[in-house]
Amino acid sequence: MSLDDSPLPCSILLLAGGRGQRMGGQDKGLLQWRGRPLIAHLQELSRPLTDDLIISCNRNHDLYAPYADQLVSDDSQDFPGPLAGIRAGLLAARHQHLLVLPCDVPNIDARLLADLWETSRSHPSVPVMVRQGEFWEPLLCIIPTALKNPVECAWAAGERSPRKILLQLGGVALECPDNDPRLANLNTPELLHPGTGVSE
């Protein structure tokens, strides 16, 4: 499948609603990397692939709005974690599948998204997650939106782990190498700007 020919028939959710604790409380999606906000790199990759680009954010809505078709926010003000953003995305999504990407993996490429989508097409009724060895990456996933009610039930029962919920729902793996540079998680100032110790 070529992603250059037509949009993915799914909604895409960019997660940018965290507290940014490792960044000193800064809004991570708006931090600069290679001259642009992190969210801009993910938006550039995602924008050609969908007509339903959603950003989960809990502050700076006016700055995120130009990058998305719709914004969603957590239903509580205490930054309850990424599962809250995924829940909001599942409820807002206009398509039958939701591709989820965190804002701090700007090296993700179209090939990885194509591989995720192909795996999802082979397993259309269950979640698909990236996995490196034994380590699951539940924030890099595709979730059928038909599963939003079971996700809500798990949340209501107190579950906050996306990995546990997606595995309980029959999640399957897209295997990636342990050292895959596309999955580099730039979630600290040192990783965002190596050698400088600054985050802007």
ZIQUISUL-V610883 format. One line per field, one symbol per residue. ss: DSSP state (A for helix, B for strand, O for the rest). burial: b if it has 9 or more other C-alpha atoms within 8 Angstrom, else e. A space follows every 50 residues. Layout:
BEGIN
ss = ???
burial = ???
END
This chain:
BEGIN
ss = OOOOOOOOOOBBBBBOOOOOAAAOOOOAAAOBBOOBBAAAAAAAAAAOOO OOBBBBOOOOAAAAAAAOOBBBOOOOOOOOOAAAAAAAAAAAOOOOBBBB BBOOOOOOOAAAAAAAAAAAAAOOOOOBBBBBOOBBBBBBBBBBAAAAAA AAAAAAOOOOOAAAAAAAOOOBBBBOOOOOAAAOOOOOAAAAOOOOOOOO
burial = eebeeebbebbbbbbbbbebeebeebbbbebbbeebbbbbbbbebbbebb ebbbbbbbeebeebbebbbbbbbbeeeebbebbbbbbbbbeebebbbbbb bbbbbbebeeeebbbbbbbbeebeebbbbbbbbeebbbbbbbbbbeebee bbebbeeeeeebbebbbeeebbbbebeeeeebeeebbbbbbbbeeeeebe
END
